[in-house]
Amino acid sequence: MTTTQQPNGQCQAITEYEDGARIIVAARTADGTHLSDIASDGTGGMVIEPQLDTQAEVDAVVADYIAKAAQIGCVPMLPGCRWTD
């Protein structure tokens, strides 16, 4: 998935986990793009990055985050999921 231009504050799905249980979303703000990891039912949101300035930054963070989740076998931002770089 890729982003499209959205009005400030509206979320746009970027990608989802293979099992479909969680979705990475982006929202434009006055400070840039805000990335969150939310449950597919719209609950349980966790901030991945509060401010990204370019599409290249968004793409890189999303790719790294999804790769890390696949590597460690859990959602990186969830409590109890332990990982180090």
DOMARMAR-527027 format. One record per residue: x, y, z of N, C-alpha, C, O, CB in turn; residue number from 1. Coordinates in steps of 0.02 Angstrom, whole numbers, plus 50000, padded with zeros to 5 digits. Glycine has a CB too. Example, Ala and Ser with C-alpha at 12.3 -4.5 7.8 and 13.67 -1.06 7.14 Angstrom:
BEGIN
(atom (50660, 49716, 50390), (50615, 49775, 50390), (50660, 49835, 50390), (50712, 49834, 50423), (50565, 49776, 50452), 1) (atom (50642, 49888, 50354), (50684, 49947, 50357), (50645, 50002, 50394), (50670, 50057, 50402), (50704, 49970, 50286), 2) 
// end
This chain:
BEGIN
(atom (50042, 49941, 50000), (50000, 50000, 50000), (50044, 50062, 50000), (50101, 50060, 50024), (49952, 50000, 50061), 1) (atom (50018, 50116, 49974), (50054, 50179, 49977), (50005, 50232, 50001), (49944, 50222, 50001), (50084, 50198, 49908), 2) (atom (50033, 50288, 50022), (49990, 50341, 50047), (49965, 50385, 49990), (49995, 50387, 49936), (50028, 50384, 50098), 3) (atom (49911, 50419, 50002), (49887, 50470, 49957), (49878, 50533, 49999), (49872, 50528, 50061), (49820, 50449, 49921), 4) (atom (49876, 50590, 49968), (49867, 50652, 50006), (49799, 50652, 50040), (49748, 50641, 50009), (49875, 50713, 49960), 5) (atom (49800, 50665, 50105), (49739, 50668, 50145), (49736, 50735, 50180), (49789, 50763, 50197), (49736, 50609, 50195), 6) (atom (49676, 50760, 50193), (49671, 50821, 50233), (49701, 50810, 50302), (49703, 50753, 50326), (49598, 50845, 50239), 7) (atom (49726, 50863, 50333), (49756, 50858, 50399), (49711, 50820, 50448), (49651, 50832, 50451), (49771, 50926, 50427), 8) (atom (49743, 50774, 50485), (49708, 50737, 50537), (49674, 50673, 50514), (49659, 50631, 50556), (49659, 50781, 50567), 9) (atom (49661, 50665, 50450), (49628, 50604, 50427), (49679, 50548, 50418), (49733, 50559, 50391), (49591, 50616, 50360), 10) (atom (49661, 50489, 50442), (49706, 50431, 50437), (49700, 50398, 50370), (49646, 50394, 50340), (49692, 50381, 50493), 11) (atom (49757, 50373, 50346), (49760, 50335, 50284), (49797, 50270, 50299), (49853, 50272, 50325), (49796, 50377, 50226), 12) (atom (49768, 50213, 50283), (49802, 50150, 50292), (49862, 50147, 50246), (49858, 50163, 50187), (49754, 50090, 50279), 13) (atom (49919, 50125, 50275), (49981, 50119, 50237), (49992, 50046, 50219), (50005, 50029, 50161), (50041, 50147, 50276), 14) (atom (49988, 50002, 50269), (49998, 49931, 50259), (49968, 49895, 50319), (49948, 49926, 50368), (50073, 49913, 50250), 15) (atom (49965, 49829, 50315), (49940, 49790, 50371), (49985, 49731, 50382), (50024, 49712, 50339), (49867, 49767, 50359), 16) (atom (49980, 49702, 50442), (50018, 49642, 50457), (49990, 49584, 50415), (49933, 49587, 50393), (50015, 49625, 50533), 17) (atom (50031, 49533, 50405), (50010, 49476, 50364), (49946, 49444, 50389), (49905, 49422, 50349), (50065, 49424, 50363), 18) (atom (49936, 49442, 50456), (49876, 49411, 50483), (49815, 49458, 50482), (49760, 49437, 50499), (49889, 49388, 50554), 19) (atom (49826, 49521, 50462), (49771, 49569, 50457), (49746, 49596, 50523), (49697, 49633, 50524), (49715, 49537, 50422), 20) (atom (49778, 49577, 50579), (49755, 49598, 50645), (49772, 49671, 50661), (49738, 49702, 50701), (49785, 49553, 50698), 21) (atom (49824, 49697, 50629), (49845, 49766, 50643), (49860, 49802, 50578), (49876, 49771, 50527), (49907, 49767, 50689), 22) (atom (49853, 49869, 50580), (49863, 49911, 50521), (49909, 49968, 50540), (49904, 49996, 50595), (49794, 49938, 50495), 23) (atom (49953, 49986, 50494), (49994, 50046, 50502), (49957, 50102, 50466), (49941, 50096, 50407), (50068, 50036, 50474), 24) (atom (49945, 50157, 50502), (49910, 50214, 50472), (49952, 50277, 50477), (49994, 50284, 50521), (49841, 50224, 50506), 25) (atom (49939, 50323, 50431), (49973, 50388, 50431), (49920, 50442, 50435), (49866, 50436, 50407), (50017, 50397, 50368), 26) (atom (49937, 50496, 50470), (49893, 50555, 50473), (49936, 50616, 50463), (49988, 50624, 50496), (49853, 50558, 50541), 27) (atom (49916, 50660, 50419), (49951, 50723, 50409), (49933, 50771, 50464), (49874, 50775, 50484), (49935, 50754, 50339), 28) (atom (49982, 50805, 50490), (49971, 50857, 50541), (50010, 50919, 50519), (50045, 50918, 50468), (49994, 50833, 50612), 29) (atom (50003, 50972, 50557), (50040, 51033, 50541), (50115, 51022, 50546), (50154, 51058, 50514), (50018, 51089, 50588), 30) (atom (50136, 50973, 50585), (50207, 50959, 50595), (50236, 50906, 50550), (50296, 50892, 50553), (50218, 50939, 50666), 31) (atom (50196, 50875, 50508), (50220, 50822, 50464), (50171, 50764, 50463), (50111, 50772, 50473), (50289, 50799, 50485), 32) (atom (50198, 50704, 50452), (50158, 50644, 50451), (50169, 50604, 50514), (50226, 50594, 50536), (50175, 50601, 50389), 33) (atom (50115, 50582, 50544), (50113, 50545, 50607), (50096, 50473, 50590), (50045, 50460, 50559), (50062, 50576, 50658), 34) (atom (50139, 50424, 50611), (50126, 50353, 50598), (50103, 50319, 50662), (50131, 50330, 50715), (50188, 50319, 50571), 35) (atom (50052, 50276, 50656), (50027, 50238, 50712), (50016, 50165, 50691), (50006, 50150, 50632), (49962, 50268, 50740), 36) (atom (50016, 50122, 50741), (50002, 50051, 50733), (49937, 50039, 50771), (49935, 50046, 50832), (50062, 50005, 50760), 37) (atom (49883, 50021, 50735), (49818, 50011, 50767), (49790, 49942, 50752), (49808, 49911, 50703), (49769, 50065, 50744), 38) (atom (49747, 49919, 50796), (49711, 49857, 50783), (49666, 49866, 50723), (49642, 49922, 50711), (49671, 49833, 50846), 39) (atom (49653, 49813, 50686), (49612, 49820, 50625), (49541, 49842, 50640), (49506, 49866, 50595), (49610, 49754, 50588), 40) (atom (49519, 49835, 50703), (49452, 49860, 50720), (49454, 49933, 50742), (49403, 49961, 50763), (49422, 49817, 50777), 41) (atom (49512, 49966, 50735), (49519, 50037, 50751), (49536, 50053, 50823), (49538, 50112, 50841), (49456, 50071, 50734), 42) (atom (49548, 50003, 50864), (49565, 50014, 50934), (49639, 50002, 50946), (49674, 49976, 50903), (49522, 49969, 50980), 43) (atom (49662, 50021, 51005), (49729, 50004, 51026), (49785, 50037, 50987), (49835, 50004, 50973), (49738, 49932, 51022), 44) (atom (49778, 50100, 50970), (49829, 50134, 50932), (49891, 50151, 50972), (49887, 50170, 51030), (49801, 50197, 50903), 45) (atom (49949, 50142, 50940), (50014, 50159, 50970), (50054, 50200, 50920), (50056, 50183, 50861), (50053, 50094, 50991), 46) (atom (50084, 50252, 50943), (50124, 50295, 50899), (50189, 50261, 50881), (50226, 50237, 50924), (50138, 50363, 50933), 47) (atom (50203, 50258, 50816), (50267, 50232, 50792), (50315, 50291, 50785), (50371, 50288, 50812), (50259, 50195, 50724), 48) (atom (50295, 50342, 50750), (50335, 50403, 50740), (50287, 50463, 50741), (50238, 50464, 50704), (50376, 50401, 50673), 49) (atom (50301, 50514, 50782), (50256, 50571, 50786), (50266, 50624, 50732), (50222, 50665, 50720), (50264, 50603, 50853), 50) (atom (50324, 50623, 50698), (50336, 50676, 50648), (50386, 50653, 50596), (50445, 50646, 50610), (50361, 50739, 50682), 51) (atom (50361, 50642, 50535), (50403, 50627, 50478), (50388, 50680, 50425), (50331, 50700, 50415), (50390, 50555, 50450), 52) (atom (50441, 50702, 50391), (50433, 50758, 50345), (50424, 50740, 50272), (50395, 50779, 50234), (50490, 50803, 50352), 53) (atom (50449, 50682, 50252), (50446, 50665, 50181), (50416, 50595, 50170), (50414, 50555, 50217), (50516, 50667, 50150), 54) (atom (50394, 50582, 50110), (50368, 50516, 50093), (50422, 50464, 50100), (50409, 50407, 50120), (50338, 50516, 50022), 55) (atom (50484, 50482, 50082), (50540, 50435, 50088), (50550, 50414, 50161), (50564, 50356, 50175), (50604, 50467, 50061), 56) (atom (50542, 50461, 50208), (50548, 50445, 50279), (50491, 50398, 50300), (50503, 50349, 50336), (50546, 50509, 50322), 57) (atom (50431, 50412, 50278), (50373, 50369, 50294), (50386, 50299, 50268), (50377, 50250, 50305), (50308, 50398, 50264), 58) (atom (50405, 50293, 50205), (50417, 50228, 50174), (50471, 50189, 50212), (50464, 50129, 50224), (50437, 50236, 50101), 59) (atom (50526, 50223, 50230), (50581, 50189, 50265), (50561, 50165, 50334), (50577, 50109, 50353), (50641, 50237, 50271), 60) (atom (50526, 50206, 50371), (50505, 50187, 50439), (50455, 50129, 50436), (50460, 50082, 50475), (50473, 50247, 50476), 61) (atom (50407, 50132, 50390), (50358, 50078, 50384), (50392, 50013, 50364), (50378, 49961, 50394), (50304, 50097, 50331), 62) (atom (50437, 50015, 50316), (50472, 49954, 50294), (50512, 49924, 50352), (50511, 49864, 50362), (50518, 49970, 50234), 63) (atom (50548, 49966, 50389), (50588, 49943, 50445), (50544, 49913, 50500), (50560, 49861, 50528), (50630, 49999, 50473), 64) (atom (50489, 49947, 50515), (50445, 49926, 50569), (50412, 49858, 50553), (50410, 49814, 50596), (50391, 49979, 50581), 65) (atom (50387, 49850, 50492), (50356, 49787, 50472), (50408, 49731, 50469), (50394, 49675, 50489), (50322, 49795, 50403), 66) (atom (50468, 49746, 50445), (50521, 49695, 50443), (50540, 49674, 50514), (50550, 49614, 50527), (50583, 49722, 50406), 67) (atom (50544, 49722, 50560), (50560, 49706, 50630), (50505, 49662, 50660), (50520, 49614, 50696), (50569, 49770, 50671), 68) (atom (50442, 49677, 50647), (50387, 49638, 50673), (50391, 49566, 50647), (50380, 49518, 50685), (50319, 49669, 50654), 69) (atom (50407, 49557, 50584), (50413, 49490, 50556), (50472, 49453, 50586), (50468, 49393, 50599), (50421, 49494, 50479), 70) (atom (50527, 49489, 50597), (50588, 49459, 50624), (50578, 49434, 50696), (50600, 49380, 50713), (50645, 49508, 50621), 71) (atom (50544, 49475, 50737), (50538, 49458, 50808), (50474, 49421, 50825), (50467, 49393, 50879), (50542, 49521, 50849), 72) (atom (50427, 49420, 50778), (50366, 49381, 50787), (50314, 49412, 50833), (50271, 49378, 50860), (50383, 49315, 50813), 73) (atom (50319, 49478, 50842), (50269, 49513, 50882), (50265, 49586, 50860), (50308, 49609, 50822), (50285, 49508, 50958), 74) (atom (50215, 49621, 50885), (50206, 49692, 50867), (50256, 49733, 50909), (50251, 49734, 50970), (50133, 49715, 50880), 75) (atom (50304, 49766, 50877), (50357, 49800, 50914), (50334, 49848, 50968), (50368, 49855, 51019), (50399, 49837, 50866), 76) (atom (50278, 49881, 50959), (50256, 49931, 51007), (50213, 49902, 51064), (50197, 49939, 51111), (50217, 49984, 50971), 77) (atom (50194, 49839, 51061), (50152, 49810, 51113), (50193, 49795, 51175), (50249, 49772, 51171), (50119, 49747, 51088), 78) (atom (50164, 49808, 51234), (50198, 49790, 51296), (50212, 49715, 51296), (50171, 49675, 51274), (50154, 49810, 51359), 79) (atom (50269, 49697, 51320), (50288, 49626, 51323), (50327, 49603, 51262), (50356, 49548, 51264), (50227, 49585, 51330), 80) (atom (50328, 49641, 51209), (50367, 49624, 51151), (50436, 49654, 51160), (50445, 49715, 51154), (50334, 49649, 51084), 81) (atom (50484, 49614, 51175), (50552, 49638, 51190), (50596, 49630, 51129), (50598, 49577, 51098), (50582, 49599, 51250), 82) (atom (50630, 49684, 51110), (50677, 49681, 51054), (50727, 49736, 51061), (50715, 49787, 51093), (50640, 49686, 50987), 83) (atom (50784, 49726, 51030), (50836, 49776, 51028), (50861, 49781, 50956), (50855, 49733, 50918), (50894, 49760, 51077), 84) (atom (50890, 49838, 50940), (50919, 49846, 50872), (50989, 49821, 50871), (51022, 49823, 50819), (50917, 49920, 50851), 85) 
// end
